[in-house]
Amino acid sequence: MRETPYDIAVIGAGPAGSVAARVLARAGKRVLLIDGRRPDDFRVGESLVPSARTMLRDLDLLEQFMAGGHLPCRGNRSAWGSSTIDETDFIRSPYGHGWHLDRIAFDAMLARAAGDAGASLMPETQLVRFDRLEGAWRLHLRASAENITAECSWLIDAAGRGSRIASAIGVERRHEDRLVAFHARFRGAGEVTDRDSRTLIESVAEGWFHTALLPGGERVVTLFTDADAPWLNRIKEAAGFLEAINRTEHLSRMLNDYGYRITGRLRSADARSSRLDRFYGDGWMAVGDAAVAFDPLSSQGILFAIYSGLKAGEALVNYSGDDGDDALNGYASAVGGVYDSFLEHRLSYYHMEQRWPGSPFWMARQPIRAADC
């Protein structure tokens, strides 16, 4: 293998990619971190569970994170399996409360932390194509109007559910469902300010709603349903989305009490549970959603992104010669184990909801259909 300017290039500067870049740079690796997003792009996914505190401390980032203005989340409220609200207070958690994140600020903090550790950060840079040559990778990049070429020995795919690197080299991705998310931001216009930072989940015939208060005072509302659902054409338009909200009991009351009105446009996002057939190969690894993507009901997305970035970084630090496969196999085993555990609990939680036996969404999630997922 010929000498390359970088040991590792990380494609994607979300939580998984930035954490991996920080771990590797702190170990003395030459790391290139490529971020294709615009700095002000809204990022769906705001919940960080209390146990993330431990990993942030291990990364020497907890103090910086705590000063970042993120909104403490003190618990969860859910109407699931019945119309009665069930409350879970994080006061019982040994880790304390969770958070609703300012995702733009959170991702920027992690990218800066990677840079502070020595990684070279390329913001607003697109990966146009990549080639494998003589055991190394050549990356063709575009930043603004400039074309750039970079070379590295390893590629880390941290660019999300599209798994661009793995897909391009023929690695299959297995999907468990057809889940899609429709989300919009709401701004309160009432005389009373909403200060309830607990998460609210409410199931409906079409799927389930999730809402969380954001640090800036907006509230994000998301409806999760299936991409092949018979009602899809109706709810993918703002009017149908708002109509579905009006049929809820608890969510609609909350929005009405604080005078919430939708701001901006309704957006959609892939929310399927899925995983790659393998998580690494010759000179590449996948982390975060690029490796494993969870049904958002699990609230594991950002936590897993941090965990997988940390474990991938450690695996590549420990990769050397004949012992390298042990480190990479250990990473694959850890990531696969998290996903297997998630699948074990996923259907049992959906099975708790029995109020709409004729709904295609809920029928697809009953244990009797598990073998068909």
C-alpha positions in Angstrom: 0.0 0.0 0.0 1.4 3.4 -0.9 1.8 6.3 1.5 -1.3 8.5 1.6 -1.8 12.0 2.9 -4.5 10.8 5.3 -4.8 7.6 7.3 -8.6 7.9 7.4 -11.3 10.0 5.7 -14.6 10.2 7.4 -17.6 10.9 5.1 -20.2 12.8 7.2 -19.8 15.0 10.2 -22.8 14.1 12.2 -22.4 12.6 15.7 -21.0 9.3 14.5 -18.5 10.7 12.1 -17.3 13.5 14.3 -16.9 11.2 17.3 -14.9 8.6 15.2 -12.7 11.4 13.9 -12.0 12.8 17.4 -11.1 9.3 18.7 -8.7 8.7 15.8 -7.2 12.1 15.8 -6.5 11.9 19.5 -4.6 8.7 18.9 -2.3 10.5 16.4 -4.0 9.4 13.1 -4.2 11.7 10.2 -7.9 12.3 9.8 -10.0 14.1 7.2 -13.6 14.9 8.2 -15.9 15.8 5.3 -19.2 17.5 6.1 -21.5 17.9 3.1 -24.3 19.8 4.9 -25.0 23.5 5.1 -24.4 24.8 8.7 -28.0 26.0 9.1 -29.8 22.9 7.8 -32.4 21.7 10.2 -31.7 18.2 11.5 -34.4 15.9 12.6 -33.7 13.8 15.7 -33.4 15.8 18.9 -33.6 13.3 21.8 -30.5 12.3 23.8 -31.1 9.8 26.6 -29.6 10.2 30.1 -27.0 7.4 29.6 -25.2 9.4 26.9 -23.6 11.4 29.8 -21.1 8.5 30.3 -19.9 8.5 26.7 -19.6 12.3 26.6 -17.5 12.1 29.7 -15.3 9.5 28.2 -14.8 11.8 25.2 -13.9 14.7 27.5 -16.8 16.6 26.1 -19.4 16.5 28.9 -18.5 19.9 30.4 -18.6 21.5 27.0 -21.9 19.8 26.2 -23.5 20.9 29.4 -22.7 24.5 28.6 -24.3 24.2 25.2 -27.8 25.4 26.1 -29.6 22.1 25.4 -33.0 21.7 27.0 -33.2 19.2 29.9 -35.8 16.5 29.2 -37.2 15.3 32.6 -39.2 12.4 31.3 -41.6 10.8 28.8 -45.3 10.8 28.5 -47.1 8.2 26.3 -50.6 7.3 25.3 -49.8 3.8 24.0 -52.1 0.8 24.3 -54.8 3.0 25.8 -55.9 6.6 25.8 -54.5 7.1 29.3 -51.2 8.9 29.6 -48.4 6.9 31.2 -45.6 9.0 32.6 -41.9 8.0 33.1 -39.9 10.5 35.2 -36.1 10.5 34.7 -35.7 11.2 38.4 -35.4 7.4 38.7 -32.5 7.2 36.2 -29.0 6.8 37.7 -27.8 9.1 35.0 -30.1 12.0 35.7 -32.2 13.7 33.0 -32.0 13.5 29.2 -31.9 16.3 26.7 -33.7 17.8 23.7 -30.9 19.0 21.6 -30.2 22.0 19.4 -29.0 19.6 16.8 -27.2 22.3 14.7 -25.2 23.4 17.8 -24.6 19.8 19.0 -23.3 18.6 15.7 -21.1 21.7 15.4 -19.6 21.1 18.8 -18.7 17.5 17.9 -17.1 18.6 14.6 -15.1 21.3 16.4 -14.0 18.7 19.0 -12.7 16.5 16.2 -10.8 19.5 14.8 -9.4 20.4 18.2 -8.1 16.9 18.4 -6.2 17.3 15.1 -8.7 16.2 12.4 -8.8 18.3 9.2 -12.4 19.5 8.8 -13.8 20.3 5.3 -17.2 21.9 5.7 -19.8 22.2 3.0 -17.9 19.7 0.9 -19.5 17.1 -1.4 -18.0 13.7 -2.2 -18.4 13.5 -5.9 -16.9 10.0 -6.4 -14.3 7.8 -5.0 -11.9 5.1 -6.5 -9.9 2.3 -5.0 -6.3 2.4 -6.3 -3.4 0.2 -5.2 -4.9 -0.4 -1.7 -5.7 3.3 -1.2 -8.8 5.5 -1.7 -8.9 8.5 -4.0 -11.6 11.0 -3.2 -13.0 13.5 -5.6 -14.5 16.4 -3.7 -16.2 19.6 -4.5 -16.2 22.6 -2.1 -18.0 25.7 -3.4 -16.7 26.0 -7.0 -13.4 24.2 -6.2 -12.6 20.6 -7.1 -10.4 18.8 -4.7 -8.7 15.4 -4.7 -7.6 13.6 -1.5 -6.2 10.2 -0.7 -6.5 8.0 2.3 -6.0 4.4 3.5 -9.4 4.0 5.2 -12.8 5.3 4.6 -15.5 5.6 7.3 -19.0 5.9 5.9 -20.9 8.2 8.3 -23.2 9.8 5.8 -26.5 8.3 7.0 -29.0 5.7 6.0 -28.0 5.9 2.3 -24.8 4.0 3.2 -23.1 5.5 0.2 -19.8 3.8 0.5 -21.1 0.4 1.3 -23.8 0.6 -1.4 -21.3 1.6 -4.0 -19.1 -1.5 -3.3 -22.1 -3.8 -3.4 -22.9 -4.4 0.3 -26.6 -5.1 0.8 -28.9 -3.3 3.3 -31.7 -5.2 5.0 -34.9 -3.3 6.0 -37.3 -4.5 8.6 -40.2 -2.3 7.8 -41.5 0.6 5.6 -41.5 3.4 8.3 -41.5 7.0 7.1 -41.5 10.2 9.2 -43.4 13.4 8.4 -42.3 16.2 10.6 -42.9 19.9 11.0 -42.0 22.7 13.4 -44.6 24.6 15.4 -44.3 28.0 17.1 -46.5 29.0 20.0 -48.6 32.1 19.8 -50.5 31.8 23.1 -50.3 34.0 26.2 -48.8 31.2 28.2 -45.3 29.9 27.4 -44.9 26.1 26.9 -42.3 24.8 29.4 -43.1 21.1 29.3 -39.8 19.6 28.1 -41.0 16.0 28.4 -41.4 13.9 25.3 -45.0 13.0 24.3 -45.8 9.9 22.2 -49.4 9.2 21.1 -50.4 6.3 19.0 -53.1 6.6 16.3 -54.7 4.4 13.7 -52.2 5.6 11.1 -49.1 5.0 13.3 -47.9 7.3 16.1 -47.0 10.9 16.9 -44.0 12.2 18.7 -43.4 15.7 19.9 -40.6 17.5 21.7 -39.9 21.0 22.8 -36.7 22.4 21.3 -34.2 24.7 23.0 -35.2 27.7 20.8 -38.9 27.5 21.9 -40.2 25.7 18.8 -41.9 22.3 19.1 -41.3 19.6 16.5 -44.1 17.2 15.8 -43.6 14.0 13.8 -46.0 11.4 12.5 -44.6 8.0 11.9 -46.4 5.7 9.4 -45.7 3.3 6.6 -44.6 4.4 3.1 -47.2 2.1 1.5 -50.1 3.0 3.8 -53.4 3.7 2.1 -53.7 7.1 3.8 -50.2 8.3 2.8 -51.3 10.7 0.1 -53.6 12.5 2.5 -51.1 13.0 5.4 -48.1 13.9 3.3 -49.8 17.2 2.6 -49.8 19.8 5.4 -53.6 19.9 5.5 -53.9 16.2 6.0 -51.1 16.2 8.6 -52.8 18.9 10.6 -56.1 17.0 10.3 -54.5 13.9 11.7 -53.2 16.0 14.6 -56.7 17.3 15.3 -57.9 13.7 15.7 -55.5 13.1 18.6 -56.5 13.6 22.2 -53.4 14.7 24.0 -51.2 16.2 21.3 -54.0 18.3 19.9 -54.8 19.6 23.4 -51.2 20.5 24.0 -50.8 22.4 20.7 -54.1 24.2 21.2 -53.4 25.2 24.8 -50.2 27.1 23.8 -51.5 28.4 20.5 -49.1 26.5 18.4 -49.1 27.1 14.6 -47.1 25.3 12.0 -44.1 27.1 10.7 -42.3 26.2 7.4 -43.1 23.3 5.3 -43.9 19.7 6.2 -40.9 17.4 5.5 -40.4 13.7 5.3 -37.6 11.4 6.2 -36.7 7.7 6.0 -37.3 6.1 9.4 -37.0 2.4 8.5 -35.2 -0.1 10.8 -32.3 -1.4 8.8 -28.8 -2.7 8.9 -25.9 -3.5 6.5 -25.1 -7.1 5.8 -21.6 -6.3 7.1 -20.1 -3.3 8.8 -16.6 -3.2 7.4 -14.5 -4.5 4.5 -11.3 -3.9 2.7 -10.3 -0.4 3.8 -13.8 0.8 4.9 -16.2 0.9 7.9 -19.7 2.1 8.4 -20.9 3.9 11.6 -24.1 5.4 12.9 -27.1 5.3 10.6 -24.9 4.1 7.7 -24.3 0.9 9.6 -27.6 0.5 11.6 -30.7 2.6 11.7 -33.4 2.2 14.4 -37.1 2.8 14.5 -37.2 6.2 16.3 -39.5 4.7 18.9 -36.4 3.3 20.5 -34.8 6.7 21.0 -31.5 5.1 20.3 -30.4 7.0 17.2 -28.1 9.7 18.6 -26.9 7.5 21.4 -26.0 4.8 19.0 -24.3 7.3 16.7 -22.0 8.3 19.5 -21.4 4.7 20.6 -20.6 3.4 17.1 -18.3 6.3 16.3 -16.4 5.7 19.6 -16.1 1.9 18.9 -15.1 2.3 15.3 -12.4 4.8 16.2 -11.1 2.5 18.9 -11.1 -0.5 16.5 -9.1 1.4 13.9 -6.6 2.6 16.5 -6.1 -1.0 17.5 -6.0 -2.3 13.9 -2.5 -3.6 13.1 -1.3 -6.5 11.0 -2.6 -10.0 11.9 -4.4 -8.7 14.9 -6.5 -6.2 12.9 -9.3 -8.6 12.2 -9.9 -9.1 15.9 -10.4 -5.4 16.4 -12.8 -5.1 13.4 -14.7 -8.2 14.3 -15.1 -6.8 17.8 -16.6 -3.7 16.4 -19.0 -5.6 14.1 -20.1 -7.8 17.0 -20.8 -4.8 19.2 -22.8 -3.0 16.5 -24.7 -6.2 15.5 -25.5 -7.0 19.1 -27.1 -3.6 19.7 -29.3 -4.1 16.6 -30.3 -7.7 17.6 -31.3 -6.5 21.0 -33.4 -3.7 19.5 -35.2 -6.2 17.2 -36.0 -8.4 20.2 -37.8 -5.6 22.0 -39.3 -3.8 19.0 -42.3 -6.1 18.1 -43.1 -6.7 21.8 -43.6 -3.0 22.3 -45.7 -2.5 19.2 -47.8 -5.5 20.3 -48.9 -3.5 23.4 -51.1 -1.4 21.0 -54.2 -3.4 20.2 -56.8 -0.7 19.6 -56.8 -0.7 15.8 -56.7 -4.4 14.7 -57.8 -3.5 11.2 -55.1 -0.9 10.6 -52.4 -2.1 8.1 -49.8 -0.2 10.1 -50.5 -2.1 13.3 -51.2 -5.4 11.6 -47.7 -5.3 10.1 -46.2 -5.0 13.6 -47.8 -7.9 15.4 -45.6 -10.8 16.6 -47.4 -13.3 14.3 -45.9 -11.4 11.4 -42.4 -11.2 12.8 -41.0 -13.8 10.4 -42.2 -11.8 7.5 -40.5 -8.5 8.4 
